[in-house]
């Protein structure tokens, strides 16, 4: 049930996502994320999130090499939930509203 999806994600400390909105939802919920990109575009997003320390890794090798016993990793939250407000401001500016 997609309505309960945030509650399901929130139950877990670690998330492995293949892409899409789950990455953004998981980051907003401050989860430790491994992102497995499926497309070139997703790979670019993964690299950006990884460079910003918003995910733990973006490959099976990152998962394999990760020390799950070490809980010191801090994930940077870069999704703040205010994106729609910023988009509306941009659209309003373009439309001169």
Secondary structure, 3 states (H helix, E strand, C coil): CHHHHHHHHHCCCEEEECCCHHHHHHHHCCCEEEECCCCHHHHHHHHHHHHCCCCCECCHHHHHHCCCCCCCCCCCCCCCCCHHHHHHHHHHHHCCC
